[in-house]
Amino acid sequence: MTLIGRTHARGVETLSLDAPERRNALSAALVGELAGALTDAGQDTGVRAVVLTHTGNTFSAGADLRDPPPPEALVGLLRQIVELPKPVVARVTGHVRAGGFGLLAACDIAVASHAATFAFTEVRIGVAPAVISLPLLPRTDPRALARYYLTGERLDTAEATRIGLLTAAGDDVDETLAPVLDGLRRSAPEALAETKRLLTARVLETFDRDAAHLTALSARLFASAPAREGMTAFLERRDPEWVV
């Protein structure tokens, strides 16, 4: 079964997370297939930019609790998006949760419809937003991120734009996205690659410095007793034992 849809129009390769029955959760299979599609797009001289989008009402619900990817694989995917020599644009019309933020933050530009919602739900299942912090911390307002990391509260598109999670939002995501794609199509490929390299240097410094530590932290927390309780409670649709 194909988990990543691919279409191409006027230099823009659109990659769609296509596992709506699992809310596009980041399984080992989906992460691997998306990495392959990005490699193909990066090597294709006919691709000027990549749009990363989704089917269904969820962009990504985060790690697939039944088939999670190894933390190293998720780190590799996020770094691949950041390092791709072509701009990657997130197109979001649904919900973003937990690990889905890693994909969103790794993209160079992120555009959403007002139907989208956002929540860092890791603390509510007994883990921490570890690996996804690699692209998030350099690009997002630190005070706001502290609040939403620690509470798991839901954000709307206005707040997500204000704190730097989104570039722009509108009623019609494609209308909002149109001038962005037009600008990318009018730009020289080599100039885009060099400009992206300038913009992502600080993000890649974070990967170089923190990836090993955050990968180990993620693995340790997901194997912990609180995580087992949190994931079980989530699957059983009940509050975990620590809720007061």
C-alpha positions, 0 to 999 in steps of 0.5 A: 500500500502506498502511503505517500501520494505524488503529483507534479505541476509546473515545477512543484512536486506535491507529496501527500501523507496518505494514511488517513485511517491512521490520521497520518501517524508517523509509522516506520513505513510512512517515514521510510516512504516519505524519505524516499520521495524526498530523495527523488524530488531532491534529485529531479532537476524538474522540481523547483519546490516541494509541497508537503500536504495530507489527505484526511482531516489530520496533517499528522497525529505524531508517532504511530504508537502501534508501529513507531519509527526508530528515533534515528529515522525520524531525525534523519527525515527531519534533517533531510527536509531541512537540507533538501536543496529545494524549498519545502512548503507545508500545506495544512488543512487539518490537525497537527499533533505531537510529532507532526510538528517536526514535519511542519517545523522542518519545512521552510514555509508553512501555510494552513487553512483556518480549519487546522488546529495544533497541540503538543500532546506529548506530556499528556501521554508521559513523554516529551517533545524531544526529537521535534525540538530540533527544528522547532526551537530555532524557529518558534517563540520560546515563551509561547513554546514553553507554555504549549509544550508544558500544557498540551493546550490547543492552538488555532491558526492565529496563535500558530502564526503569531508564535512562528509555527506557521508562515501564513493562514487563510480561509482557502489554503490554496489561495493563500499558498498561490503567491508563495508558489508563484514566487518560487517558480520565478526564482532561479534554482541555484539561488533558491538552494543557496538562500535556503542554505543561509536560512537553515544554518542555525537549524542545522547547528541545533541538529549537530549539537543536540540530535544524539541527546534528544534521540536518546531522550526520546527512546528512554521516555517512550520505554518508560512506565509513564509512557506505557500508562499514557499510551494505554490510556490514550488507546483506551480513551481514558485519563491516565492515572496521574490526572488530578 
